[in-house]
Amino acid sequence: MEDTFGLEVVSTLVKGAEARIYLVNFFGQKAILKYREPKQYRNRVLDMKIRSERTILEARLIARACLAGVNAPTVFAVSKAHASILMEYIEGVNLLKVNEKVLLTYVPTIASYIGILHKNGIVHGDPTLANIIISNDDIFFIDFGLGEFSYDTEHRAVDVNLFLKVCQALRPNIYDDVLAMFKENYFKILGQKQGEQVLDRVKQIRMRGRYVDERREKN
């Protein structure tokens, strides 16, 4: 890793396919350094362009989310040359690790936050339970690495489907409640008409997925 900010690396938190996430010491406090690693199979110039653009985009998405009123890490610094972002470390626990009762208490806020993102043209890209953290009784969205700026109904629906699909798979006993609470609070932010359009598209996405699965089974 290229230490672009001259900071002490405390530990490596994630070694992902896209990036490495480091816990660093930032003037005596914990911070996160996200470094997008080079892809050896890509042309060097093209690779640098892609990594730099994704880094800048992610930083902009996080900043815009915060301005819109959604809790997300504060961005301290960005290095386009090294495809790195230095940001706030959110102390807490992700929603994968909480029980059903606790999850349900946060679904209205999650739905509202996703609605706020979408209303402001922000698509998170991966709003799963692993990327939502409870900190001081509030929730924070992290990892906008797959996000984009878009008002497109399909892109919004992919966001919503990801959250609901994970809840359905991991918390099936409360899924009906999750769906009802999500729909109510998402619609409050986005409005009935646009909310219905997104939920209708979620149904279409799931139908397409089932069709593909059935085709694979037949083949």
C-alpha positions, 0 to 999 in steps of 0.5 A: 500500500502507498501511504499517501497521507503519512499516517500510521496504519493500526490494522487492516480491516478489509482486503477486498477485490476493489480496495483495502480498508485500513484503520489509521491513526489520524492526529490521535484519533481513529480514521479510515483509509480506503485505498483502491489497489491497481488491477494488473490486468488493466492498462496502467493509464486506464487503470489509474483513470478508473481508480481515480474517478471512482475515488473522487465519485465516492468522496462526492457521494459521501459529502452529498449524502451528509449535506442531504442529512444522511449520516455518513462518514466525514471525508477528511482528505482525498488523494486522486493520484493515489486513489485513496480516501481518508475518512471518519471512523464510525465506532459501532456495530453493523446491522448484521450483528443485531437481533430482529427486534433491534433491526425493526426499530431502525427500519423506519430511519433506514427507509427514510435515509434511502429515500433522502438519498434517492430524492437527492439523486444519490444511489448508494449501490450496496445498502446491505445490513453490513454497510449500515452501522449503529452508533450512539443509537443512530445509523450511519451508511458506509461504503459508497464505493458502488454508488452513483448520482442518478434519478433513474427508477431502475437504479433506485429499485436496485438499491431498495431490492438489495436492502429488502432481499438481504432482510428477507434472506437473513431475517425471514421471520420479520420480513413482512414487517420490514417491508411494510415499515420500509414502504411507509417511510420511504414513501413519506420522503420520495412521495407516493407516485415515485415510491410506487414506481420504485417498488413496482420496479423492484417486483420486475427485478425479482421477476427477471431474476426468477426467470434467469434462475428457471432458465438455468435450471432447465439448461 
